[in-house]
Each structure stands twice: as C-alpha cells, then as structure tokens.
Amino acid sequence: MKRDFSCILVTGGAGFIGANFIRYVFYKTEFRGIIVNVDKLTYSANLKNLEDIERDFKDRYYFEKVDICDRKALDIVFKEYAPDCVVHFAAESHVDRSILGPEAFIKTNIFGTFNLLELAKKYWIEKNSLSEKLFHHVSTDEVYGSLGKKGYFYETTPYGPRSPYSASKAGSDHLVRAYFHTYNLPVTISNCSNNYGPFQFPEKLIPLMILNMLEEKPLPVYGDGKNVRDWLYVEDHCSAVWMIISESKVGETYNIGGENEWENIKLVKKLCEIVAEKNGKKRDYYKRLISFVKDRPGHDKRYAIKCDKIKKTLKWARSVSFEEGLKVTVDWYLKNEEWIKSIKSGEYHRWIKKNYKDRKK
C-alpha cells in the first residue's frame, strides 16, 4: 500500500533527527501536503536548522511552540490542522541527563506520548475518521538493554532497559502498542541505533569530540572506551521512517540500524584522524587529547541491530557509508561556526525567548 498524507504533524521537529526528517520530506520526497512542527524548544532544539524550510515552503510548513505535556494546547493544534499522520520524535534523549534528573524523561517520554495517543484517538477513532491515518512512534535500540560480544537486537528481542532514559522510551513503546491492540489506533514503531550527522546538539559523542578537538580541549571517553555502538547516518534514518509511514502495514515494528559497530575509543581515534586531515595537522595530533573518565552508571556494553525486516519488506537500504558520513559530518561542523557559537554563547536561546511564545490554550 502507498499512503498519501495531506498533513503530517511532526513532534520534536526542531531537534536533531526531527529537523533532518522535515528537511528530508520536503527536499527528497514527492510529498505535497503540509507539515506542522510541534516543539517545546528545549535546550537542544534549534529552529535555525529549518530556516531554509521556512523560506522555501512558507505555504506548507507551520511551526507551533507547544509542549507535548500540555494536552490543551496540543488539542488546539489537532483541531486546527487536522493531521492525518503523526511522526513522534519529541523526547528527552540524553542518557547522562536522565541519570542526573529522570523526572523530565518520565514526563515528556511517557506522559507526552500518552497525550498524543489520546488526541489521535479522539480525533481519529471517536470521530470515525480512521481512513489513511497513522501514528508513527520513533524509539531507540536502548530499550532492549545490553548485549555481550555476540548477538543482535531483533524486533522480537525482550525489553531490558537499564537507564531512566531507556526505561521511559520502553514505557512509551508499550503505550503505543497498547493503543493499537486496545483501541485499534493505527500505529507503527521504529527502534533505531545511534544517529549522527549535521545539526546534532554538541552534547552527543561525535559532535562533542569534533568541537573539543577544534578548541583543543580534552576528549572524555567513558571507562576503557570499549563500549560498542551501532552508528546510523541521520538521513538514512529519515529515509527509513519515510518508507515506514508511506508503505508499511499498521501495527508493525521495525529496527533501523547502521550495521556499523564501533568501539567508542576506536571511533574517537578515527574522528581525530579525520579532523587532523581536514585541519592540516599530523594524523595523531588530536589523539593526545583523549582522556579516560569514570564510567557512567549502568553503561550498556554493546548495542547491535539486525534490520533485515525493513530491508526485506520495504526494500530500505543505507545510502551513506560510515567513512563518508563522518567526513560529511566533520565538514558540516567546520563550516558552521556561527551555528555553534550561537548555541554555546546562549545567543540562540535569547533569540527564541524574544521571538517565540508558547501556544495559547
């Protein structure tokens, strides 16, 4: 089947993956409807990631500053725009922050998802308007827990979250499935591996390391650096989500992986070499900055995704190699000093506070 939506509501569309998804849909697909970007504009969101979208698609792109925990404000958005698809990216997502302050993760990731599900049920099911509707929930491979040296996460792998972040995402996954089985709400779910690419907030591993190198600051690596992650270029993730919402069966779950496992320490060293080459330095110049720090609590040893299902059923395939993706990502950060400066100086958030107010209830 091929779905043709008229209005897609994207939650968290000013965040890293959400912004890349909006860019992908407008610039890389044949979508002709409108997109409504609902975002609270927390510290990691950035509307400057979408300035060209606002310019090029001013009649088809709308932004609403709304907290998904505010159901009354969300209700107005549903009523006004009548979305026939929800793509739910909005989430608190940084594991370290969830360890220090888990309450925000429970509120946004579980209660916020509940609000969206309730409104989809209200406007789609209770109004007998289910034709060509879809609620797509974007989740993480971290809900599955930790792997040893061998094995993979499958869509059927039992959940075993180990951090407040992954536990909150596991809870939201279960809620989405419950609304499918209990109320027949048309849903799909995807669980992805670690994303990287342009526009990522510099608290995450890859941009943090790039920016620290440029400032010649220490490159902190947890524990012995041998924790393994599977890395997925963000545009490949976006293409997979687009395929799922356009073509998949309702009720299905898909793993989206990069099939690209790297020990953290090897990844950091690879980044050091790429940045050194770009800056005309000796190959090992930045490696002297590597600093091993105390491991974080409950640090999962290894993630690895098997994504055969989406490859076979939807014919999805990665288009960007890791080598290419890392170079593109490094280039982007090297060329976007103003973007970086505005975030680090607080200038961007002062601009947001001045120009964007919460949606009135």
JOBELDA-V79869 format. One line per field, one symbol per residue. ss: DSSP state (~ for helix, > for strand, _ for the rest). phi: phi as a letter, one per 30 degrees, with the letter a starting at -180 (. if undefined). psi: psi as a letter, one per 30 degrees, with the letter a starting at -180 (. if undefined). A space follows every 50 residues. Layout:
BEGIN
ss: ???
phi: ???
psi: ???
END
This chain:
BEGIN
ss: ______>>>>>____~~~~~~~~~~~~~_____>>>>>>_______~~~~ ~~~~~~____>>>>>_____~~~~~~~~~~~___>>>>______~~~~~~ __~~~~~~~~~~~~~~~~~~~~~~~________>>>>>>>~~~~______ __>__________~~~~~~~~~~~~~~~~~~~~___>>>>>>_>>>____ ____~~~~~~~~~~____>>>>_____>>>>>>~~~~~~~~~~~~~~___ __>>>>____>>>~~~~~~~~~~~~~~~______~~~~~>>>>_______ _>__>__~~~~~~________~~~~~~~~~~~~~~_~~~~~~~~~_~~~~ ~~~~~______
phi: .bdbdcbcccdidcdeddddddddddccbcebdcbcccbdidecdadddb dddeddbdcbbbcbdbdddcddddedddddchdcbcccceadbceedddd bddddddddcdddeeddddddddcddchbdehcaccccbbddddjbcddb jbdcdcdddadbbeddddddddedddddddddciddbbbbccddcbkdid ddcdeddeddddddchcecdbdhcicdcbccbdeddddddddddddbddd jdcbdbbdhadbdedddddddeddddddcicdecedddddbdbedddidd dacacccddddddcidbdcbddeddddddeedddcbdddddddddieddd ddedcbcdddd
psi: ljkjkfjkjjkgffldeeeeeeeeeefflgkgalkjjjkfhaefljfffg efeeefhfffkkkjjkkffjeeeeeeeeeefhkfkkjjfklkfjeeefee ifeeeeeeeeeeeeeeeeeeeefeefghhfkhlkjkkkalffffbklafl llklfgkkkhkfleeeeeeeeeeeeeeefeeefgkjllkkjlakllalgk khfleeeeeeeeefghlkjkkkbgggkklkkkkeeeeeeeeeeefeflkk flkkkjlfhikkkeeeeeeeeeeeeeeeggllegeffffkkklkklkhjk ekkkkjheefeeefhkkkfkleeeeeeeeeeeeefheeeeeeeeffeefe eeeefklkkk.
END
